[in-house]
Amino acid sequence: MNDHPAQAEKLRVIACGAIAREVLAIRSQHGLDHIDLQCLPAIWHVFPDKIAPAMREKIAEARAEGFQKIFIGYAECGTQGELDKICAEEGVERIEGPHCYAFFTGNDKFLAECETEFTAFYLTDLITRQFEAFVIEPLKLDKHPELRDMVFGNYTKIVYLAQTEDEELQKKAKWAADYLKLDYEYRFTGYGDLTDALKRA
């Protein structure tokens, strides 16, 4: 007998904390009340080797809690195939694509565009909002500003891939471009492929 009959029909989404707002917004907008969201730390965007081991633990927890349906709210995200290995072993699916920049843009569109954008540095709403924590502090640019040109010298522009139309975030993204001495480009993507992925899951 299942100890969690109410949860058995729910979908546990184990996602990157960097897309938590977006998952919750899609759940609300599309009436996907069956989605139960659990997140791994957003900062692991910078430390992708931590993602796969923690994902195994989270999947085991979800199974123990009675969730029969599980969806991984990550793209490949620098795990060097480890997430795909977990998907195959556990019989679960993940968001298609190499990273969130791609699935927010739309994977096909992003892959076509990136062939001519080798020198673009991408931001999302989350990375823009926490630019200091995600870019400046991990790279120690606040303490060693001379590293800025060493790290970003081959980039030519920041491209802000916006999930929401937020004037304050646009100002922050422009500030980030100025801080890195790069050109600035704004593109509204919305939630891209993430919406359909969650609806299908």
N, C-alpha and C positions, 0 to 999 in steps of 0.2 A: 504494500500500500504506500502511495506517495504521501510523505509527511507535509508536502507543500502544494496541495491541489490548486490553490489560487495562483501560485507563481508558475506552475507548470505551463500555463498558456502564455506567459510573458516572454519577452525577448530581452535577455541581458546583453547590453552593448558595453563592451570594454573598450574605452576610447582614450586617446591622448587628451590630456587636460587642455591642450591648446585648441581643441574644437568643441569643448564642453558647451559653451554658449550656443554654438551653431546647432549642435544635436538637440539641445533643449528647445531652441527656437523652432526647429523643424518639427519636433514632437508636438509642440503646442499648435503650430499653424496647420498641421495636417491631421490632427486628432489621433496621433500615434501613442495613445495612452498606455499601450501594452509595453512600451520601451522602458526598461529599467537601466539607468545609466550608472556605470562605475568608471572612474578615470584613473589613469596613471599620471604621474607628475608631468606637467607641461614642459618643465625645464629639461626633461630627458630628450627633447628635441636636439639638445646639444650633446647628449650622452647616449646615443642609440644602442650601445652595447648592453644597456640596462633593461631595454624594453622586453626582449624575448623571455629572459628568465622570470620576470615579474608577470608576464602574460600567462605563462604556464601556471603560475600560482593562482592568478585570478580566475582562469578557466576551471581549475580544480575547485576553487571556492564556489563558483557558480553552480557546478555540478552538484556539490555537496548541499547547496541551498535548494536544489530541486529544479533548476532551470534546464529545460530540455533544448531550448533554442538560444544560441549564443552567436553574436556577431562582433567581429573585431573592428573597432573604429580607428584603424590605422591603415595607411598605405604601406609601401615597402619601408619607407622612412629610415633608410640607412642601416637596416638590420642584416644586410648581406644574405638574404634568403632565409633567415631564421624564422620570420613570421610565416612565410609560406610553408616551411617545414611543419610548423605547429598547426597550421590550417589543415594540412594533409593528414597529420596524425590524429587530430581531434575531430575532423569532419565538420569544421566550421569555415566560414568565409570572412574575407576582409574587404575593405574598400579597394577597388581597383586603382592602380596608378603607382607612380614612384614616390609621391609625397603630396602634402596638402596643397601646395601651390598648383599642382596639376589637377587634382580633382575639384578644387574650387573653380579653376578656370574652365574645366571640362578637359578630360584627359586628351582627347584627340586634338582639340584646339591648342592646348598647351604644348604638346609634343611637336606640332607643326610650327608654332611660333618660336620655340626655344632653339630651333635650328639656326636662327638668325640673331639670337639674344644671348650669346655666350658671355657677354659682359654685364648682364643685368643681375642685380641683387634684389630678391623679392621679399616683400613684407605682406603679412596678412593683418587682420584687425588685431589679433592677439599679440603678434610680434611688434606691431606699431605701438599698441597700448603699453607694452612692457619692454620697449626697446632698450632701456638701460639694463634690465635684468637679463635679457636674452642676447644682447650684442655687446654693449659697452663693458659691462662687468666681467663676463666670461673671458673676453679678449683683453681685459685690463687696459682698455683705451683711456679710462679715466685717470689711471695712474701713469700710463706710458703713452701719451698722445702721439709720440713718434711712430708707434706701431700702426697707426691708422693708414699711412701711405704704404707700409709694407704689406698689410693684410688686404687693403682695398684698392691698391694701386692699379690693378688690372681691370677693375670694374669701371663702367662709364655712367651707369644710372641706377637709381632705385626705382623699382616698379611696385607700387602699392596696389595689391590685389584685394580690393575692399569687399567684405561680405555685407556690410551695412553702409548706408549713406550717412556718414557722421562727419560733420564739418570739423569738429575738434580733432578727430583722428586724422583727417586729411591735413590739418595744420601740423600735427605731430609727425606725420610721415614726411611732410616737406621739411620740417626741422631736422629729421634724421638724415635726409638727403644732404642738407646744408652741412650738417655735422660731419658727414663723411666726404664732403666736397664732391658730390655726385649730382648729375642731372636727376630730375624728378619726373615720374610719369604715374598718372592715376588711372586705374582700370576698375570699374565696378563689376564684380563677378557674381555677387549673390552667393548662394551656397553650392552652385555648380552641380557636380555629379553626386554630391553627398545626399541630396534630397532623394533622388531615385534609389540610391543604394540602401538607405534606411527604409524606404517604402517597400522595396523588394524583400528586404530581410524579414 
